[in-house]
Structures are given as C-alpha cells and as structure tokens.
C-alpha cells in the first residue's frame, strides 16, 4: 500500500477511525513497514504494547501521541537514519520509567529527534534520555 495513503489514514479524525475499523496499532505498523499487516501479527502486538505503555506515561494518548511519534520518526528518517514509530514510542516509555505521574511528552519526543539527528543510535538516545529524565524525576520529588 502506498505510504502516503497510509499516512493520510493516520491523519483522519477519530470519527473516521471507527468507520475505517482499522486499529491504531495496525495503522502504525503499516506506516512503519509500508504494508498492511495481519491484525494478530507480532508486529501489531508490539505496536499495541508500545502505544499502551507510552500512553500510560504521557498526558497525550492514542492517535495524538502516535501522530507525534510518527512525526519524530519521519524527522529522523529525513536525516538518513532508521527509525520507526513503534521504536520511538518504546523509547519514550523507557525514558519516562522513573516518573510516577504522566508527563507532557512532546518535548521528550522532540529531544529524541534532536539526539538522533546528531547521529546517536536509538539505543544510545534512549539511554541518554532515561538518565536525563531520572535526574529530572529525582529533582521533582524533592
């Protein structure tokens, strides 16, 4: 399926999602891979887990959070680096693991894209963000 069509599907308002009857996690995998996946595939299960986990850590959830992660993955890809929306969501969850309350995640996502554009790998970026977020969580606890 054409990636532009898949991107348009993600941008459709929530009312249309129910009409299209395509779960968000299926759309994310389709955007990441360029193909419509089987609904029960491991990729779809991984995407569902990533959306759920990141949503539990962020004030923004669902389609809006996924759209922000998609934008950041596309920014990284423009620089010639590999990035998937699912990886970005998983990294967001890992970076915020030390917080007890939901956080505003747009700045964390933007920082992720910045570090990736600087040439850091996904893994290194997540480790760096987690260390920074841990310090922030400890500071906010005092």
C-alpha positions as a printed Julia matrix, in Angstrom:
142×3 Matrix{Float64}:
   0.0     0.0    0.0
   1.25    3.46  -0.8
   2.91    5.08   2.23
   1.21    8.42   1.51
  -2.21    6.76   1.69
  -1.25    5.13   4.97
  -0.07    8.47   6.36
  -3.38   10.02   5.36
  -5.2     7.24   7.21
  -3.42    8.18  10.44
  -4.29   11.85   9.99
  -8.03   11.17   9.61
 -10.08   12.41  12.6
 -11.12    9.91  15.28
 -14.68    9.71  13.94
 -13.35    8.21  10.74
 -11.23    5.68  12.63
 -14.34    3.85  13.79
 -15.71    3.94  10.27
 -12.47    2.61   8.81
 -12.41   -0.01  11.59
  -8.63   -0.3   11.4
  -6.96   -0.34  14.84
  -4.3     2.27  15.55
  -1.58   -0.35  16.07
  -2.29   -1.83  12.61
  -2.0     1.63  11.07
   1.3     2.27  12.85
   2.82   -0.96  11.59
   1.53   -0.2    8.1
   3.18    3.22   8.22
   6.45    1.78   9.53
   6.62   -1.08   7.02
   4.71    0.26   4.03
   2.46   -2.81   4.05
  -0.85   -3.62   5.73
  -0.03   -6.23   8.42
  -2.13   -9.1    9.69
  -4.05   -7.83  12.74
  -2.7   -10.56  15.04
   0.93  -10.4   13.91
   3.82   -9.94  16.35
   4.49   -6.51  14.84
   0.93   -5.41  15.6
   1.12   -6.81  19.14
   4.41   -4.94  19.68
   2.84   -1.72  18.37
  -0.2    -2.15  20.63
   2.08   -2.66  23.64
   4.13    0.42  22.71
   1.04    2.62  22.35
  -0.34    1.34  25.66
   2.95    1.75  27.56
   3.77    5.23  26.21
   0.16    6.3   26.73
   0.42    5.32  30.39
   3.4     7.68  30.8
   2.13   10.67  28.8
  -0.67   13.18  29.19
  -1.26   12.86  25.45
  -2.52    9.45  24.36
  -3.84    7.39  21.47
  -3.88    8.84  17.98
  -2.41   12.18  19.04
   0.59   10.59  20.77
   1.08    8.19  17.85
   0.95   11.14  15.44
   3.65   12.96  17.42
   5.83    9.83  17.45
   5.26    9.4   13.71
   6.38   12.97  13.08
   9.57   12.43  15.1
  10.37    9.15  13.33
   9.93   10.91   9.98
  12.27   13.7   11.08
  14.94   11.13  11.94
  14.39    9.33   8.63
  14.9    12.6    6.73
  18.44   12.59   8.1
  19.05    9.13   6.64
  18.76    7.2    9.89
  16.47    4.27  10.51
  13.57    4.99  12.85
  10.14    3.52  13.36
   7.17    4.99  15.15
   6.96    1.91  17.34
  10.62    2.28  18.39
  10.03    5.93  19.22
   7.05    5.01  21.42
   9.05    2.24  23.13
  11.91    4.67  23.73
   9.5     7.21  25.2
   8.21    4.61  27.64
  11.75    3.66  28.66
  12.88    7.28  29.08
   9.99    8.09  31.42
  10.02    4.92  33.51
  11.2     6.73  36.67
   8.28    9.17  36.76
   5.29    8.35  38.96
   2.93   10.71  37.13
   2.05   11.27  33.48
   4.32   13.7   31.67
   3.96   16.09  28.75
   5.78   14.03  26.12
   6.08   16.38  23.15
   9.37   17.85  24.42
  10.77   14.38  25.16
   9.89   13.33  21.61
  11.49   16.45  20.15
  14.63   15.8   22.21
  14.66   12.22  20.89
  14.61   13.5   17.3
  17.34   16.05  18.07
  19.67   13.42  19.52
  19.02   11.07  16.62
  19.75   13.86  14.13
  23.04   14.39  15.97
  23.93   10.82  14.97
  23.15    8.85  18.12
  21.6     5.41  17.72
  18.13    4.66  19.03
  19.56    2.7   21.96
  22.09    5.39  22.93
  19.44    8.09  22.63
  17.08    6.22  24.94
  19.85    5.63  27.5
  20.77    9.32  27.43
  17.15   10.41  27.74
  16.48    8.0   30.56
  19.47    9.33  32.52
  18.29   12.9   31.98
  14.7    12.04  32.91
  15.86   10.18  36.03
  17.63   13.3   37.25
  14.52   15.35  36.48
  12.29   12.86  38.32
  14.54   12.92  41.38
  14.66   16.71  41.33
  10.87   16.99  41.12
  10.48   14.55  44.05
  12.37   16.93  46.38
